[in-house]
Amino acid sequence: MTNMNATPVLEQNSGQEKILKTKYLFLNLLRMFRPALILDVGSMDGSDSMRFRRMSPKSKIIAFEANPYNFSKMQNNPRLAQLNIEVRNRLVSNKPEKGKFYISRGAVAGMDSGNMGTSSSMKPANAADIAEEIEVDTTRLDEIIKSETLSADWVAMWIDVEGAGYEVLSSVIGAKQQIAFLHIEVELAEFWVGQKLKNDVIQLANDLGLVLLAGSDNDKQQDLVFINAKLLGERTSTVRFATFLAKWIGPASSRLLEKF
């Protein structure tokens, strides 16, 4: 449930996002910075990871998908293997060992034609939306980052986890200094029991040393892009250019940057 229509903040660095197309900004940043590691959390089918590969050919990419049905489809997709995208059936969380995961009725229908991306580790506010409750092995992002990178390496993250963005982001605290930028879906109202909302995610990101760069303007769910404050200070012109391209030429900006 990702809204692509989105506004930028560079002039103020005040934490008030401008509205632009966040997906294209993230892709532009990938091309310009080419981080050592890209983490696609809540990958669903790997399609975003394949786009990331085009923008950053040498990055290590790990796609996490907790839904076992989606994961099985990803395992059987030869394109992901060809592009050297590693797929892991793990629930990214700040919780230890195993976590509950709720398969939604929409996701079950989605095996053929519905919405495959509506399941969550958060319990739906409407219990009737649950088709199946399972347990999935969990993992923390800071542990992944430490095992896959050097301490000086930059990491980019794409987080789309249906209400559990705060829990995913809080699992990176042990490697927070390595996060270059991230794209995360947030909610403005509670669709899942006990979930954290947009302002909670913004506060957590700020505590991790991340500055809000851009966001979408949907009234229920929004996409936010954050960038490392230190990196922004060092490479303001580069980030400004990435933002300008995303705002004014959208998808064409990524295609343009692929040529360089």
C-alpha positions in Angstrom: 0.0 0.0 0.0 2.6 2.5 -1.1 1.7 5.9 -2.4 4.3 7.2 -4.9 3.1 10.7 -5.0 5.1 12.7 -2.9 7.6 16.9 -1.4 12.0 18.1 -0.3 13.7 19.7 2.7 17.2 20.7 1.9 16.9 24.4 2.2 15.9 24.2 5.9 17.0 20.8 7.2 14.1 21.4 9.6 12.6 17.9 9.5 9.6 19.1 7.6 9.5 17.1 4.4 8.7 18.4 0.9 6.4 16.4 -1.3 7.8 14.5 -4.3 8.0 11.0 -5.7 9.9 9.2 -2.9 10.6 6.0 -4.9 12.5 7.9 -7.5 14.4 9.9 -4.9 15.5 6.7 -3.3 16.6 5.2 -6.6 18.5 8.4 -7.5 20.3 8.2 -4.1 21.3 4.6 -4.8 22.8 5.5 -8.1 24.7 8.5 -6.7 26.0 6.9 -3.5 26.1 3.1 -4.4 26.1 1.8 -0.8 27.9 -1.4 0.1 24.7 -3.0 1.3 21.0 -2.6 0.4 18.4 -4.1 2.7 14.9 -4.7 1.2 12.7 -5.4 4.2 9.2 -6.6 3.4 10.2 -7.4 -0.2 7.0 -9.2 -1.2 8.2 -10.4 -4.7 11.7 -8.9 -5.1 10.7 -6.5 -7.8 12.0 -3.5 -5.9 15.3 -5.3 -5.3 15.7 -5.8 -9.0 15.3 -2.1 -9.5 17.9 -1.5 -6.8 20.3 -3.7 -8.7 20.0 -1.6 -11.8 20.9 1.5 -9.9 23.7 0.0 -7.8 25.2 -3.0 -9.7 28.0 -3.8 -7.2 26.0 -3.5 -3.9 25.2 -6.6 -1.9 21.4 -6.8 -1.8 19.4 -8.9 0.8 15.6 -9.1 0.4 13.7 -10.1 3.6 10.2 -11.6 3.2 8.4 -13.1 6.3 5.4 -14.4 4.4 6.4 -18.0 3.5 4.1 -18.0 0.5 5.7 -14.9 -1.0 9.2 -16.3 -0.1 8.5 -19.5 -1.9 7.6 -17.6 -5.1 10.8 -15.5 -4.7 12.9 -18.6 -4.4 11.4 -19.9 -7.6 12.1 -16.7 -9.5 15.4 -17.3 -11.4 15.7 -13.6 -12.1 16.5 -12.9 -8.5 19.3 -15.4 -8.5 20.7 -14.1 -11.8 20.9 -10.6 -10.3 22.7 -11.9 -7.2 19.9 -10.9 -4.9 19.9 -12.9 -1.7 16.4 -13.8 -0.3 15.8 -14.6 3.3 12.6 -15.9 5.0 13.0 -13.8 8.1 10.9 -11.4 10.1 13.0 -8.3 10.7 12.3 -7.1 14.2 13.7 -5.9 17.5 12.2 -9.1 19.1 14.3 -12.2 19.8 14.3 -15.6 18.0 10.7 -16.0 16.8 7.8 -13.6 16.1 4.1 -13.9 15.2 3.2 -13.1 11.7 -0.4 -12.6 10.5 -1.3 -13.7 6.9 -4.1 -11.5 5.7 -7.1 -12.7 3.7 -6.1 -10.3 1.0 -2.6 -12.0 0.8 -4.2 -15.4 0.5 -6.3 -14.2 -2.4 -3.1 -12.5 -3.6 -1.5 -15.8 -4.4 -3.0 -15.3 -7.8 -4.6 -11.9 -8.2 -5.1 -10.1 -4.8 -2.7 -8.0 -2.7 0.3 -10.1 -1.7 1.8 -7.4 0.5 -0.9 -6.9 3.1 0.3 -9.4 5.8 2.2 -8.1 8.9 3.9 -8.9 12.1 1.3 -6.6 13.7 -2.1 -7.9 14.5 -4.8 -6.3 12.3 -7.3 -4.1 14.2 -10.0 -6.0 12.5 -9.5 -9.7 13.5 -11.6 -10.8 10.5 -8.7 -9.8 8.2 -6.6 -12.6 9.6 -6.5 -15.8 7.5 -3.6 -17.5 9.3 -1.3 -16.9 12.2 2.2 -18.3 12.1 5.6 -18.0 13.7 8.7 -16.8 11.8 12.3 -16.7 12.8 13.4 -13.1 13.5 16.5 -11.2 12.8 17.9 -7.7 13.7 19.2 -5.4 11.1 22.2 -4.3 13.1 23.4 -7.9 13.4 23.0 -8.3 9.6 24.9 -5.1 8.9 27.8 -6.0 11.2 28.1 -9.5 9.6 27.9 -8.2 6.0 29.9 -4.9 6.0 32.9 -3.1 7.3 32.4 -0.4 9.8 33.1 2.3 7.3 30.6 1.0 4.7 27.3 2.8 3.9 24.0 0.9 4.0 20.6 1.8 2.4 17.3 0.4 3.5 13.8 0.1 1.9 11.2 -0.8 4.6 7.6 -1.7 3.7 6.2 -3.9 6.4 2.6 -2.9 7.0 2.5 -1.2 10.4 5.8 -2.6 11.7 8.2 0.0 10.4 9.1 1.3 13.9 10.0 -2.2 15.1 12.2 -2.8 12.0 13.9 0.6 12.3 14.6 0.1 16.0 16.5 -3.1 15.2 19.2 -1.1 13.5 20.3 0.9 16.5 23.6 -1.0 16.9 24.7 0.0 13.5 23.0 3.4 13.2 26.1 5.3 12.1 26.2 3.2 8.9 22.7 4.0 7.6 23.2 6.4 4.6 19.5 6.7 3.7 16.2 4.9 3.9 12.7 4.7 2.5 10.0 3.7 4.9 6.2 3.4 4.8 4.4 4.9 7.8 0.8 5.2 8.9 -1.2 8.2 10.2 -3.9 6.1 11.8 -3.9 2.8 13.6 -4.6 -0.1 11.3 -2.7 -2.7 13.4 -3.0 -3.2 17.2 -0.5 -1.1 19.2 1.4 0.1 16.1 3.6 3.2 16.2 2.5 6.0 13.8 4.3 8.5 11.6 5.5 10.9 14.4 6.9 8.0 16.4 8.9 6.8 13.4 10.2 10.3 12.7 11.4 10.7 16.3 13.1 7.3 16.2 14.8 8.2 13.0 16.0 11.5 14.4 17.4 9.7 17.4 19.3 7.5 15.0 20.9 10.6 13.4 18.7 10.6 10.4 17.1 13.7 8.8 13.7 13.7 7.1 14.3 14.5 3.4 11.0 13.9 1.7 7.5 12.3 2.1 4.3 11.6 0.3 1.0 13.3 1.0 -1.5 10.4 1.4 -3.9 10.9 4.3 -3.6 7.3 5.7 -0.2 5.9 4.7 2.8 7.8 3.6 6.3 7.1 2.4 9.2 8.9 4.0 12.9 9.2 2.9 15.5 9.9 5.6 19.2 10.6 5.1 22.2 10.4 7.5 22.7 14.0 8.9 26.5 13.7 8.5 26.3 12.5 4.9 23.8 15.3 4.1 26.2 17.9 5.5 29.1 16.5 3.5 27.2 15.9 0.2 24.5 18.5 0.2 24.8 19.4 -3.5 24.6 15.7 -4.5 21.5 15.2 -2.4 20.0 18.4 -3.7 20.5 17.2 -7.3 18.9 13.8 -6.6 15.9 15.5 -5.0 15.6 18.0 -7.9 15.6 15.2 -10.5 13.0 13.2 -8.5 10.7 16.2 -8.1 10.8 17.4 -11.7 11.3 14.4 -14.0 10.3 11.5 -11.8 10.9 8.1 -13.3 13.0 9.6 -16.1 15.5 10.7 -13.6 16.4 7.1 -12.7 16.7 6.1 -16.4 18.9 9.2 -17.0 21.2 8.4 -14.1 21.6 4.7 -15.2 23.6 6.0 -18.2 26.3 7.4 -15.9 
